[in-house]
Amino acid sequence: MSSHSKNQSNSQLAKLTMGAIGVVFGDIGTSPLYALKEVFLSGLTIERLHILGALSLVFWTLTLIVTIKYSIFIMRADNKGEGGIMALIALALQGSKGDDKKIHYVVTVGLIGAVLFYGDSIITPAISVLSAVEGLQTIAPNLERYVLPITITVLGGLFMMQAKGSGKMGKLFAPIMCIWFVALAALGIFNIIKVPDVLLAINPLYGIQLLAESGWHGFLIMGAVVLTITGAEALYADMGHFGLKPIRFAWFGLVFPALLLNYFGQGALLISNPEAISNPFYLLAPTWALYPLLVLSTLATVIASQAVISGAFSMTKQAIQLGYCPRMSVLHTSGEEIGQVYVPAINWMLMLAVFILVLSFGSSTALASAYGLAVTGTMISTTLLAFIVIQALWKWSKYSSITFLSIFLSIDLVFIFSNSLKIPTGGWLPLVVGTVLFLIMTTWIKGRALVSEYMDERRVLFEDVEDKVKVELVRVPGTAIYLTRSLHGVPQVLLQNFSHNHVLHERIIVLSIVTTNEPFVDESHRLKIRTYGDNKGFYRLKLYYGFKENADVRRALELCIQEGLAIDTKDTSFFVGSETVSFRNRNPFPKWRRALFSYLFHNSSSAIEFFQIPVEQVMEIGIRIEL
């Protein structure tokens, strides 16, 4: 490789690493604002051995979960460079082909992880911004009454800006977060120098001794320690945007050391001044630095919240593509970055939920009780799906794969059990959110399966109507494209049209859009065209898209023309079925699920808008579906 190309690749790697610092590590990077304080507020007395024990647990939790589990193992499970729970579901499904029970298990486990991520998306902005603004109480106690109004104002502004996209704000993310992590490290070093023996906490025996001494109370401690790894999932989820190397470089080169230095600095401060437990993060700083630190903390928590909100938008889009939730309006906020999307319905629901959380819980300490279950639940889902990928696709030996599962699932189970003790004091919140969303998604999946069964039962093969088409129907100039979910047979919307109008266009294209278990499909493999029978005027067109792509019918028609299909786009009509669903009394679907599915089905976004079909060329034909 020439020195020029080497310099270019190094420059690109540095740019991506900076970008990763700005986007990926916002959540985990703002945990020092509240995590260590909550460990001691869980009932742990503030004395030297307890402080060393708590720091030891923090050190080894970050090392085992984020550094080893995610950075070294999980991030290897990429789906053509993409990561995240949806990509992992798709990979696990590839390793479960032909096994219906295994497929059902993969989808169920994956959906549990996905819905718990939404619970995390609600809590993260609330606790992050609230914990930053609470610095006012430390700086000027008489300003305490302004904490909630300022928090609501900051969060409201953040959600209002989502429609404009995160691209412009994103340019500021990296430098601000770099300053943030350098500040974390500097504050930590400043205090570690005063009490250097705090570094003894690297020894795991201090943590083991603390848990042994605490007995059952140790689970409360672990339930607070988990707050230090909130956001670990982002390393994997954002891999498609930045790549494996930049995220690893950012973690090992800046983020991991900065977090450790800050936590150890807080521990050193508590050893010398136990009363600093009221807010050990802000009290790390000298008095003159408090107001700048407050501003920097607020900016960092806004960035952390932005990353989580953007993640919720991205995952919703992928869930829609994979058929796990109804179609919604998905707006693209950047012509350059395919991943930058805005989902209005999700944005306003998140904003309402976050406002309710802030006003009802009122403090970061109260919210800490609600935090943790969602994070650990998603981590368990990731471990279980990764185990399937390791066995089926990576072909690890049985011993190696079971060792992986045993070690990391044991740690995950300790964390989820410890967090389950928080259920009465707020831990119920992500469970309620997750349960509601899980019921919605599974109802949608089951309902769609019933609709597909109904269509398949009434499927008519082209051979059965070919003679009728040739003899009885009038053919008119132009092209008609009929959209259908079914990959076989003549679609209902086509049958409805020629049974009522007795007229068909000279060129008929039956169009099916297929979402694959891969994030992207190369344009060379985008479409498959075949003719029906001997009649050259009838074609079946299948368009293949990855679950992170946008189905663009207009672009697909351009590809068809390049393939030799004579289509005049100005003389093309699109026929779309306007389906109405009703249920028979004897349908095994429970009544509440019938009502829910009917509501979701009738309120899902139009296929015309979702697939970018020219609306002025569309004709809708009513189809009644009785399940």
Secondary structure, DSSP 4 states (H G I P E B T S, - for coil): --HHHHHHHHHHHHHHHHHHHHHTTHHHHTGGGTHHHHHHHTT----HHHHHHHHHHHHHHIIIIIIIIIIIIGGG--BTTB-SHHHHHHHHHHTTTT-HHHHHHHHHHHHHHHHHHHHHHHHHHHHHHHHHHTHHHHH-GGGGGGHHHHHHHHHHHHHHGGGG-SHHHHHHHHHHHHHHHHHHHHHHHHHHTTSGGGGGGGSHHHHHHHHHHHTTHHHHHHHHHGGGGTTTHHHHHTHHHH-HHHHHHHIIIIIHHHHHHHHHHHHHHHHH-GGGGGSTTGGGS-GGGHHHHHHHHHHHHHHHHHHHHHHHHHHHHHHHHTTSS-----EE--SS-TT-EE-HHHHHHHHHHHHHHHHHH-SHHHHHTTSSHHHHHHHHHHHHHHHHHHHHTS---HHHHHHHHHHHHHHHHHHHHHHHTTGGGTTHHHHHHHHHHHHHHHHHHHHHHHHHHHHHHT-B-HHHHHHHHHHH-EEEEEEEEEE-S-SSSB-HHHHHHHHHH-EEEEEEEEEEEEE-SSS---GGGSEEEEE-TT-TTEEEEEEEE-TTS---HHHHHHHHHHTT----GGGEEEEEEEEEEE--TT-SS-HHHHHHHHHHHHHSPPHHHHTT--GGGEEEEEEEEE-
